[in-house]
Amino acid sequence: MSWTMPAETSAQKRVWMAFPHDGYTLGETETEAHAARSTWANVAHAVAEFAPVVMVVDPEDTQVAAQYLDERVEIRTAELNDAWMRDIGPTFVTNDAGELAAVDWVFNGWGAQGWAAWDKDEKIGAAVAEWAGAPRIASNLVNEGGAIHVDGEGTVLATESVQLDPGRNPGTTKEEVEAEFARTLGATKVHWLPRGLARDSQEFGTRGHVDIVATISSPGTVLIHSQQNPEHPDYAICQELISTFHGASDAKGREFTLVEVPAPGILRDAEGFVDYSYINHLVINGGVVACTFDDPNDEAALAVLANAYPGRKVVGVDARELYARGGGIHCITQQEPVALVRKP
């Protein structure tokens, strides 16, 4: 049976999220915990304007979650380590008959990072698949949802620093990754980027997720992060990433059209150079939920997104608290596409 991951612009049944429970995501003080919970809730409520939201909550947090989430958000309970549903949840796929399935990648804390725990999160993919009524497609590939972007027509964007990471898939070749993407996602063409952004490559990053640097807004068109200040280490990285698309084509043979999305003007926070990016947005039924940063470039970036996704309402949510914890709006959400056929 042939499975394909639909484009994010396809019709969606609902969006899955996970509520901050422990560790660095929740923080060390009540102030930090409140900031995390409030931001996750703000994203959930923005998404709920366009589609149902299901929030997976650790059993210990059901009462506190209810204080932050309104009645539009359905709560399911499961033990959690962290709250990055894009990575710990399954990747949903469909077949030609319109049936839904869920790819359950191996999750090992973004390459067995020393600061990460994943004994509970590694089970979330299977749990969400069961709740969604989607047959589970097991994969032996260590991978995360934030490490891929697709166009629904066979094209996959990926980064060498993630799928080929020795901490994830030691000794695995590009050809082996591409074969697994073909089996699970319907990939016929993988466009490999060499790496991700500078901060995302540091100790507390993912080692280079693609969903912070590039996405396919429509077949043949790529939105790509563009750091325009030479003082920032991502300036040179962005030029390198952009160059990989020059003359390259997608699965259907279309040469990529690039739309550079300027980075926010903010260069640093208390920890150093930021990886703030407008690329890390969620496309949802009739809308786009996008990261903002109280930055002079916010308005222009939202306008770029509105142009890239015509007919959709673009809603900005302040994502600075997300990025302080290592990700953005796309990282904490996972869309479930509409299936034409549902199992009884």
C-alpha atoms as a printed R data frame, in Angstrom:
    type eleno elety resid chain resno       x      y       z
1   ATOM     1    CA   MET     A     1   0.000  0.000   0.000
2   ATOM     2    CA   SER     A     2   1.349  3.423  -0.954
3   ATOM     3    CA   TRP     A     3   1.232  6.243   1.597
4   ATOM     4    CA   THR     A     4   1.777  9.984   1.076
5   ATOM     5    CA   MET     A     5   2.173 12.787   3.566
6   ATOM     6    CA   PRO     A     6  -0.262 15.520   2.448
7   ATOM     7    CA   ALA     A     7   0.915 19.084   2.121
8   ATOM     8    CA   GLU     A     8   0.218 21.221   5.155
9   ATOM     9    CA   THR     A     9  -2.120 23.274   2.979
10  ATOM    10    CA   SER     A    10  -4.443 20.258   2.626
11  ATOM    11    CA   ALA     A    11  -7.697 20.064   4.598
12  ATOM    12    CA   GLN     A    12  -7.122 19.204   8.248
13  ATOM    13    CA   LYS     A    13  -9.356 17.414  10.745
14  ATOM    14    CA   ARG     A    14  -7.596 18.726  13.841
15  ATOM    15    CA   VAL     A    15  -4.278 19.764  15.365
16  ATOM    16    CA   TRP     A    16  -2.491 17.918  18.163
17  ATOM    17    CA   MET     A    17  -0.431 19.623  20.856
18  ATOM    18    CA   ALA     A    18   1.185 18.741  24.205
19  ATOM    19    CA   PHE     A    19   1.090 20.861  27.369
20  ATOM    20    CA   PRO     A    20   4.372 21.838  29.094
21  ATOM    21    CA   HIS     A    21   4.985 19.475  31.975
22  ATOM    22    CA   ASP     A    22   8.566 19.394  33.221
23  ATOM    23    CA   GLY     A    23  12.194 20.333  32.689
24  ATOM    24    CA   TYR     A    24  13.587 23.313  30.830
25  ATOM    25    CA   THR     A    25  10.354 23.839  28.873
26  ATOM    26    CA   LEU     A    26   8.394 24.519  32.034
27  ATOM    27    CA   GLY     A    27  11.283 26.362  33.667
28  ATOM    28    CA   GLU     A    28  12.541 26.627  37.219
29  ATOM    29    CA   THR     A    29  10.210 29.280  38.623
30  ATOM    30    CA   GLU     A    30   6.470 29.808  38.728
31  ATOM    31    CA   THR     A    31   6.939 32.880  36.536
32  ATOM    32    CA   GLU     A    32   8.672 30.805  33.872
33  ATOM    33    CA   ALA     A    33   6.029 28.078  34.136
34  ATOM    34    CA   HIS     A    34   3.252 30.616  33.720
35  ATOM    35    CA   ALA     A    35   4.974 32.088  30.654
36  ATOM    36    CA   ALA     A    36   5.295 28.649  29.050
37  ATOM    37    CA   ARG     A    37   1.734 27.582  29.782
38  ATOM    38    CA   SER     A    38   0.326 30.904  28.628
39  ATOM    39    CA   THR     A    39   2.217 30.793  25.332
40  ATOM    40    CA   TRP     A    40   1.199 27.192  24.553
41  ATOM    41    CA   ALA     A    41  -2.397 28.174  25.358
42  ATOM    42    CA   ASN     A    42  -2.209 31.264  23.152
43  ATOM    43    CA   VAL     A    43  -1.111 29.107  20.224
44  ATOM    44    CA   ALA     A    44  -3.846 26.556  20.911
45  ATOM    45    CA   HIS     A    45  -6.515 29.253  20.979
46  ATOM    46    CA   ALA     A    46  -5.214 30.824  17.764
47  ATOM    47    CA   VAL     A    47  -5.303 27.432  16.025
48  ATOM    48    CA   ALA     A    48  -8.783 26.697  17.425
49  ATOM    49    CA   GLU     A    49 -10.132 29.563  15.342
50  ATOM    50    CA   PHE     A    50  -9.545 27.360  12.299
51  ATOM    51    CA   ALA     A    51  -9.680 23.711  13.470
52  ATOM    52    CA   PRO     A    52 -10.271 21.600  16.568
53  ATOM    53    CA   VAL     A    53  -7.297 21.282  18.913
54  ATOM    54    CA   VAL     A    54  -6.459 18.292  21.085
55  ATOM    55    CA   MET     A    55  -3.989 18.957  23.898
56  ATOM    56    CA   VAL     A    56  -2.171 15.991  25.424
57  ATOM    57    CA   VAL     A    57  -1.691 16.751  29.111
58  ATOM    58    CA   ASP     A    58   0.257 14.831  31.726
59  ATOM    59    CA   PRO     A    59  -2.168 13.426  34.338
60  ATOM    60    CA   GLU     A    60  -0.463 15.528  37.005
61  ATOM    61    CA   ASP     A    61  -1.336 18.714  35.110
62  ATOM    62    CA   THR     A    62  -5.016 18.310  34.238
63  ATOM    63    CA   GLN     A    63  -6.218 20.882  36.752
64  ATOM    64    CA   VAL     A    64  -3.603 23.497  35.920
65  ATOM    65    CA   ALA     A    65  -4.130 22.975  32.179
66  ATOM    66    CA   ALA     A    66  -7.830 23.631  32.598
67  ATOM    67    CA   GLN     A    67  -6.978 27.043  34.039
68  ATOM    68    CA   TYR     A    68  -5.162 28.032  30.830
69  ATOM    69    CA   LEU     A    69  -7.173 26.326  28.076
70  ATOM    70    CA   ASP     A    70 -10.668 27.328  26.999
71  ATOM    71    CA   GLU     A    71 -13.501 24.961  26.135
72  ATOM    72    CA   ARG     A    72 -12.511 24.732  22.476
73  ATOM    73    CA   VAL     A    73  -9.451 22.667  23.395
74  ATOM    74    CA   GLU     A    74 -10.037 18.960  24.023
75  ATOM    75    CA   ILE     A    75  -7.775 17.403  26.650
76  ATOM    76    CA   ARG     A    76  -6.341 13.873  26.459
77  ATOM    77    CA   THR     A    77  -4.015 12.545  29.147
78  ATOM    78    CA   ALA     A    78  -0.711 10.724  28.824
79  ATOM    79    CA   GLU     A    79   2.574 10.922  30.684
80  ATOM    80    CA   LEU     A    80   4.953 13.453  29.113
81  ATOM    81    CA   ASN     A    81   8.579 14.471  29.323
82  ATOM    82    CA   ASP     A    82   8.275 17.515  27.081
83  ATOM    83    CA   ALA     A    83   5.857 19.456  24.911
84  ATOM    84    CA   TRP     A    84   7.110 19.482  21.307
85  ATOM    85    CA   MET     A    85   4.280 17.602  19.603
86  ATOM    86    CA   ARG     A    86   5.697 18.081  16.114
87  ATOM    87    CA   ASP     A    87   8.599 15.872  17.141
88  ATOM    88    CA   ILE     A    88   7.145 13.395  19.618
89  ATOM    89    CA   GLY     A    89   3.857 12.865  17.806
90  ATOM    90    CA   PRO     A    90   3.264 10.827  14.650
91  ATOM    91    CA   THR     A    91   3.404 12.063  11.069
92  ATOM    92    CA   PHE     A    92   0.016 11.484   9.447
93  ATOM    93    CA   VAL     A    93  -0.213 10.097   5.919
94  ATOM    94    CA   THR     A    94  -2.995  9.049   3.552
95  ATOM    95    CA   ASN     A    95  -3.320  6.675   0.621
96  ATOM    96    CA   ASP     A    96  -5.125  6.828  -2.721
97  ATOM    97    CA   ALA     A    97  -8.236  5.365  -1.126
98  ATOM    98    CA   GLY     A    98  -8.346  8.278   1.297
99  ATOM    99    CA   GLU     A    99  -7.426  6.193   4.334
100 ATOM   100    CA   LEU     A   100  -5.411  7.673   7.194
101 ATOM   101    CA   ALA     A   101  -2.330  6.184   8.850
102 ATOM   102    CA   ALA     A   102   0.327  7.485  11.251
103 ATOM   103    CA   VAL     A   103   4.073  7.120  10.849
104 ATOM   104    CA   ASP     A   104   5.635  6.494  14.249
105 ATOM   105    CA   TRP     A   105   9.291  7.479  14.000
106 ATOM   106    CA   VAL     A   106  11.811  6.511  16.635
107 ATOM   107    CA   PHE     A   107  12.258  9.465  18.997
108 ATOM   108    CA   ASN     A   108  15.443  9.656  21.068
109 ATOM   109    CA   GLY     A   109  15.571 13.193  22.408
110 ATOM   110    CA   TRP     A   110  16.901 14.906  19.267
111 ATOM   111    CA   GLY     A   111  19.904 12.653  18.956
112 ATOM   112    CA   ALA     A   112  20.225 11.469  22.565
113 ATOM   113    CA   GLN     A   113  20.961 14.933  23.891
114 ATOM   114    CA   GLY     A   114  22.426 14.875  27.382
115 ATOM   115    CA   TRP     A   115  19.795 17.264  28.721
116 ATOM   116    CA   ALA     A   116  16.802 15.457  27.192
117 ATOM   117    CA   ALA     A   117  14.499 12.781  28.612
118 ATOM   118    CA   TRP     A   118  12.257 10.763  26.313
119 ATOM   119    CA   ASP     A   119  11.124  7.586  28.072
120 ATOM   120    CA   LYS     A   120   7.536  8.915  28.059
121 ATOM   121    CA   ASP     A   121   7.637 11.030  24.902
122 ATOM   122    CA   GLU     A   122   8.776  8.074  22.781
123 ATOM   123    CA   LYS     A   123   5.339  6.517  23.387
124 ATOM   124    CA   ILE     A   124   3.285  9.544  22.338
125 ATOM   125    CA   GLY     A   125   3.390  8.785  18.611
126 ATOM   126    CA   ALA     A   126   1.628  5.466  19.117
127 ATOM   127    CA   ALA     A   127  -0.838  6.981  21.601
128 ATOM   128    CA   VAL     A   128  -1.871  9.776  19.242
129 ATOM   129    CA   ALA     A   129  -2.206  7.308  16.364
130 ATOM   130    CA   GLU     A   130  -4.565  5.186  18.466
131 ATOM   131    CA   TRP     A   131  -6.633  8.192  19.548
132 ATOM   132    CA   ALA     A   132  -6.906  9.298  15.918
133 ATOM   133    CA   GLY     A   133  -8.005  5.821  14.855
134 ATOM   134    CA   ALA     A   134  -5.065  5.668  12.452
135 ATOM   135    CA   PRO     A   135  -3.150  2.444  11.791
136 ATOM   136    CA   ARG     A   136   0.439  2.823  13.011
137 ATOM   137    CA   ILE     A   137   3.267  2.587  10.478
138 ATOM   138    CA   ALA     A   138   6.353  1.751  12.506
139 ATOM   139    CA   SER     A   139   9.672  3.156  11.328
140 ATOM   140    CA   ASN     A   140  13.168  2.308  12.514
141 ATOM   141    CA   LEU     A   141  14.393  5.743  11.443
142 ATOM   142    CA   VAL     A   142  15.157  8.191  14.232
143 ATOM   143    CA   ASN     A   143  13.395 11.283  12.958
144 ATOM   144    CA   GLU     A   144  11.132 14.114  14.065
145 ATOM   145    CA   GLY     A   145   8.259 15.919  12.397
146 ATOM   146    CA   GLY     A   146  10.184 19.193  12.544
147 ATOM   147    CA   ALA     A   147  12.946 17.620  10.481
148 ATOM   148    CA   ILE     A   148  10.838 17.291   7.319
149 ATOM   149    CA   HIS     A   149   8.656 19.435   5.095
150 ATOM   150    CA   VAL     A   150   6.712 18.107   2.101
151 ATOM   151    CA   ASP     A   151   4.687 19.381  -0.830
152 ATOM   152    CA   GLY     A   152   2.308 16.407  -0.945
153 ATOM   153    CA   GLU     A   153   3.554 15.568  -4.436
154 ATOM   154    CA   GLY     A   154   6.665 13.594  -3.564
155 ATOM   155    CA   THR     A   155   9.083 16.358  -2.541
156 ATOM   156    CA   VAL     A   156  10.676 16.289   0.913
157 ATOM   157    CA   LEU     A   157  12.982 18.882   2.454
158 ATOM   158    CA   ALA     A   158  15.463 17.499   5.001
159 ATOM   159    CA   THR     A   159  18.808 18.347   6.577
160 ATOM   160    CA   GLU     A   160  21.921 16.197   6.562
161 ATOM   161    CA   SER     A   161  22.702 17.243  10.134
162 ATOM   162    CA   VAL     A   162  19.501 15.609  11.407
163 ATOM   163    CA   GLN     A   163  18.680 12.398   9.557
164 ATOM   164    CA   LEU     A   164  22.378 11.589   9.114
165 ATOM   165    CA   ASP     A   165  23.227 12.620  12.676
166 ATOM   166    CA   PRO     A   166  25.412  9.941  14.355
167 ATOM   167    CA   GLY     A   167  23.354 10.473  17.499
168 ATOM   168    CA   ARG     A   168  20.219  9.527  15.605
169 ATOM   169    CA   ASN     A   169  21.050  7.152  12.770
170 ATOM   170    CA   PRO     A   170  24.749  6.193  12.950
171 ATOM   171    CA   GLY     A   171  26.108  4.851   9.688
172 ATOM   172    CA   THR     A   172  22.884  5.494   7.774
173 ATOM   173    CA   THR     A   173  23.271  6.779   4.214
174 ATOM   174    CA   LYS     A   174  21.217  9.303   2.296
175 ATOM   175    CA   GLU     A   175  19.995  6.520   0.064
176 ATOM   176    CA   GLU     A   176  18.680  4.581   3.056
177 ATOM   177    CA   VAL     A   177  16.912  7.650   4.449
178 ATOM   178    CA   GLU     A   178  15.396  8.383   1.049
179 ATOM   179    CA   ALA     A   179  14.154  4.795   0.769
180 ATOM   180    CA   GLU     A   180  12.440  5.086   4.156
181 ATOM   181    CA   PHE     A   181  10.924  8.431   3.183
182 ATOM   182    CA   ALA     A   182   9.642  6.788  -0.002
183 ATOM   183    CA   ARG     A   183   8.040  3.977   2.019
184 ATOM   184    CA   THR     A   184   6.493  6.161   4.702
185 ATOM   185    CA   LEU     A   185   5.924  9.572   3.089
186 ATOM   186    CA   GLY     A   186   5.635  8.798  -0.615
187 ATOM   187    CA   ALA     A   187   8.866 10.685  -1.327
188 ATOM   188    CA   THR     A   188  10.283 10.591  -4.831
189 ATOM   189    CA   LYS     A   189  12.674 13.533  -4.414
190 ATOM   190    CA   VAL     A   190  14.517 14.627  -1.265
191 ATOM   191    CA   HIS     A   191  16.147 18.051  -1.318
192 ATOM   192    CA   TRP     A   192  18.959 17.916   1.222
193 ATOM   193    CA   LEU     A   193  20.070 21.001   3.104
194 ATOM   194    CA   PRO     A   194  23.489 20.685   4.760
195 ATOM   195    CA   ARG     A   195  22.458 22.037   8.152
196 ATOM   196    CA   GLY     A   196  20.146 24.297  10.107
197 ATOM   197    CA   LEU     A   197  20.643 27.606  11.894
198 ATOM   198    CA   ALA     A   198  23.519 28.382  14.263
199 ATOM   199    CA   ARG     A   199  21.663 28.383  17.573
200 ATOM   200    CA   ASP     A   200  19.676 25.305  16.640
201 ATOM   201    CA   SER     A   201  23.020 23.549  16.135
202 ATOM   202    CA   GLN     A   202  24.233 24.335  19.646
203 ATOM   203    CA   GLU     A   203  23.858 22.249  22.795
204 ATOM   204    CA   PHE     A   204  20.182 22.881  23.385
205 ATOM   205    CA   GLY     A   205  19.092 22.774  19.744
206 ATOM   206    CA   THR     A   206  17.745 20.053  17.470
207 ATOM   207    CA   ARG     A   207  20.960 19.955  15.388
208 ATOM   208    CA   GLY     A   208  19.267 21.553  12.421
209 ATOM   209    CA   HIS     A   209  15.521 21.117  11.935
210 ATOM   210    CA   VAL     A   210  14.351 22.188   8.505
211 ATOM   211    CA   ASP     A   211  11.076 23.716   9.731
212 ATOM   212    CA   ILE     A   212  12.888 26.774  11.033
213 ATOM   213    CA   VAL     A   213  14.690 27.493   7.753
214 ATOM   214    CA   ALA     A   214  12.545 26.415   4.786
215 ATOM   215    CA   THR     A   215   9.021 25.325   3.893
216 ATOM   216    CA   ILE     A   216   7.097 24.633   0.705
217 ATOM   217    CA   SER     A   217   4.192 27.067   0.586
218 ATOM   218    CA   SER     A   218   2.841 25.655  -2.685
219 ATOM   219    CA   PRO     A   219   4.239 23.136  -5.187
220 ATOM   220    CA   GLY     A   220   7.466 24.545  -6.586
221 ATOM   221    CA   THR     A   221   7.648 27.512  -4.199
222 ATOM   222    CA   VAL     A   222   9.921 27.542  -1.156
223 ATOM   223    CA   LEU     A   223   9.839 30.126   1.614
224 ATOM   224    CA   ILE     A   224  13.317 30.386   3.077
225 ATOM   225    CA   HIS     A   225  14.722 32.147   6.109
226 ATOM   226    CA   SER     A   226  17.000 35.034   5.203
227 ATOM   227    CA   GLN     A   227  19.191 36.599   7.875
228 ATOM   228    CA   GLN     A   228  20.205 39.906   6.336
229 ATOM   229    CA   ASN     A   229  22.572 41.221   8.993
230 ATOM   230    CA   PRO     A   230  26.220 40.164   8.368
231 ATOM   231    CA   GLU     A   231  26.908 40.396  12.101
232 ATOM   232    CA   HIS     A   232  24.741 37.336  12.713
233 ATOM   233    CA   PRO     A   233  26.291 33.860  12.188
234 ATOM   234    CA   ASP     A   234  23.157 32.823  10.300
235 ATOM   235    CA   TYR     A   235  23.957 35.343   7.563
236 ATOM   236    CA   ALA     A   236  26.510 33.023   5.954
237 ATOM   237    CA   ILE     A   237  24.448 29.931   6.745
238 ATOM   238    CA   CYS     A   238  21.404 31.362   4.991
239 ATOM   239    CA   GLN     A   239  23.421 32.173   1.910
240 ATOM   240    CA   GLU     A   240  24.633 28.568   1.851
241 ATOM   241    CA   LEU     A   241  21.127 27.174   2.254
242 ATOM   242    CA   ILE     A   242  19.674 29.479  -0.384
243 ATOM   243    CA   SER     A   243  22.363 28.425  -2.841
244 ATOM   244    CA   THR     A   244  21.268 24.775  -2.644
245 ATOM   245    CA   PHE     A   245  17.986 25.663  -4.325
246 ATOM   246    CA   HIS     A   246  19.524 27.495  -7.283
247 ATOM   247    CA   GLY     A   247  18.880 25.343 -10.336
248 ATOM   248    CA   ALA     A   248  17.342 22.570  -8.219
249 ATOM   249    CA   SER     A   249  13.933 21.078  -8.948
250 ATOM   250    CA   ASP     A   250  11.148 19.297  -7.078
251 ATOM   251    CA   ALA     A   251   9.657 15.839  -7.556
252 ATOM   252    CA   LYS     A   252   7.628 16.998 -10.553
253 ATOM   253    CA   GLY     A   253  10.636 18.598 -12.254
254 ATOM   254    CA   ARG     A   254   9.671 22.196 -11.442
255 ATOM   255    CA   GLU     A   255  12.633 24.447 -10.724
256 ATOM   256    CA   PHE     A   256  12.200 25.898  -7.276
257 ATOM   257    CA   THR     A   257  10.972 29.466  -6.941
258 ATOM   258    CA   LEU     A   258  12.496 30.985  -3.806
259 ATOM   259    CA   VAL     A   259  10.838 33.574  -1.605
260 ATOM   260    CA   GLU     A   260  13.282 34.950   0.945
261 ATOM   261    CA   VAL     A   261  11.603 35.816   4.227
262 ATOM   262    CA   PRO     A   262  13.757 38.322   6.135
263 ATOM   263    CA   ALA     A   263  14.615 37.410   9.698
264 ATOM   264    CA   PRO     A   264  13.473 39.643  12.543
265 ATOM   265    CA   GLY     A   265  15.716 42.603  13.251
266 ATOM   266    CA   ILE     A   266  16.405 41.273  16.748
267 ATOM   267    CA   LEU     A   267  19.818 39.609  16.724
268 ATOM   268    CA   ARG     A   268  20.389 38.554  20.325
269 ATOM   269    CA   ASP     A   269  18.756 37.599  23.573
270 ATOM   270    CA   ALA     A   270  20.314 36.884  26.968
271 ATOM   271    CA   GLU     A   271  21.785 33.617  25.660
272 ATOM   272    CA   GLY     A   272  23.391 34.950  22.494
273 ATOM   273    CA   PHE     A   273  22.430 35.114  18.824
274 ATOM   274    CA   VAL     A   274  18.773 34.139  18.327
275 ATOM   275    CA   ASP     A   275  17.295 31.883  15.677
276 ATOM   276    CA   TYR     A   276  14.002 33.777  15.489
277 ATOM   277    CA   SER     A   277  12.290 32.810  12.242
278 ATOM   278    CA   TYR     A   278   8.980 33.499  10.541
279 ATOM   279    CA   ILE     A   279   9.306 30.212   8.635
280 ATOM   280    CA   ASN     A   280   8.191 28.237  11.683
281 ATOM   281    CA   HIS     A   281   4.468 28.792  11.134
282 ATOM   282    CA   LEU     A   282   1.486 26.435  10.997
283 ATOM   283    CA   VAL     A   283  -0.775 26.375   7.956
284 ATOM   284    CA   ILE     A   284  -4.283 25.398   8.990
285 ATOM   285    CA   ASN     A   285  -7.759 25.390   7.403
286 ATOM   286    CA   GLY     A   286  -8.332 28.907   6.131
287 ATOM   287    CA   GLY     A   287  -5.475 30.316   8.147
288 ATOM   288    CA   VAL     A   288  -1.822 30.601   9.039
289 ATOM   289    CA   VAL     A   289  -0.688 30.858  12.674
290 ATOM   290    CA   ALA     A   290   2.647 32.634  12.600
291 ATOM   291    CA   CYS     A   291   5.401 33.601  15.016
292 ATOM   292    CA   THR     A   292   5.856 37.247  15.930
293 ATOM   293    CA   PHE     A   293   8.572 38.761  18.093
294 ATOM   294    CA   ASP     A   294   7.505 42.334  18.879
295 ATOM   295    CA   ASP     A   295   9.894 43.197  16.070
296 ATOM   296    CA   PRO     A   296   9.764 45.934  13.392
297 ATOM   297    CA   ASN     A   297   9.818 43.174  10.737
298 ATOM   298    CA   ASP     A   298   6.727 41.391  12.068
299 ATOM   299    CA   GLU     A   299   4.237 43.262   9.907
300 ATOM   300    CA   ALA     A   300   6.212 42.802   6.697
301 ATOM   301    CA   ALA     A   301   6.734 39.091   7.415
302 ATOM   302    CA   LEU     A   302   3.031 38.500   8.010
303 ATOM   303    CA   ALA     A   303   2.354 40.241   4.708
304 ATOM   304    CA   VAL     A   304   4.777 37.863   2.959
305 ATOM   305    CA   LEU     A   305   2.932 34.915   4.472
306 ATOM   306    CA   ALA     A   306  -0.443 36.337   3.438
307 ATOM   307    CA   ASN     A   307   0.822 36.601  -0.126
308 ATOM   308    CA   ALA     A   308   2.273 33.081  -0.010
309 ATOM   309    CA   TYR     A   309  -1.004 31.593   1.224
310 ATOM   310    CA   PRO     A   310  -3.730 33.555  -0.615
311 ATOM   311    CA   GLY     A   311  -7.196 33.338   0.844
312 ATOM   312    CA   ARG     A   312  -5.961 32.425   4.327
313 ATOM   313    CA   LYS     A   313  -6.144 34.639   7.392
314 ATOM   314    CA   VAL     A   314  -2.712 35.159   8.956
315 ATOM   315    CA   VAL     A   315  -2.704 35.378  12.753
316 ATOM   316    CA   GLY     A   316   0.432 36.288  14.677
317 ATOM   317    CA   VAL     A   317   1.257 34.942  18.144
318 ATOM   318    CA   ASP     A   318   4.191 36.230  20.194
319 ATOM   319    CA   ALA     A   319   6.651 33.325  20.045
320 ATOM   320    CA   ARG     A   320   9.561 34.687  22.076
321 ATOM   321    CA   GLU     A   321   8.822 32.382  25.022
322 ATOM   322    CA   LEU     A   322   8.735 29.426  22.614
323 ATOM   323    CA   TYR     A   323  12.074 30.298  21.067
324 ATOM   324    CA   ALA     A   324  13.600 30.813  24.510
325 ATOM   325    CA   ARG     A   325  12.812 27.124  25.032
326 ATOM   326    CA   GLY     A   326  14.096 25.958  21.662
327 ATOM   327    CA   GLY     A   327  11.338 26.136  19.070
328 ATOM   328    CA   GLY     A   328   8.376 27.884  17.502
329 ATOM   329    CA   ILE     A   329   4.716 27.436  16.639
330 ATOM   330    CA   HIS     A   330   5.272 24.710  14.061
331 ATOM   331    CA   CYS     A   331   7.352 22.794  16.618
332 ATOM   332    CA   ILE     A   332   4.522 22.499  19.157
333 ATOM   333    CA   THR     A   333   1.749 21.553  16.726
334 ATOM   334    CA   GLN     A   334   1.061 18.511  14.546
335 ATOM   335    CA   GLN     A   335  -1.734 18.537  11.983
336 ATOM   336    CA   GLU     A   336  -3.968 15.567  11.248
337 ATOM   337    CA   PRO     A   337  -5.297 15.674   7.673
338 ATOM   338    CA   VAL     A   338  -8.872 14.949   6.720
339 ATOM   339    CA   ALA     A   339  -9.259 11.321   5.671
340 ATOM   340    CA   LEU     A   340 -11.925 10.390   3.160
341 ATOM   341    CA   VAL     A   341 -12.261  6.925   4.660
342 ATOM   342    CA   ARG     A   342 -12.384  6.287   8.388
343 ATOM   343    CA   LYS     A   343 -11.960  2.905  10.025
344 ATOM   344    CA   PRO     A   344 -15.005  1.912  12.137
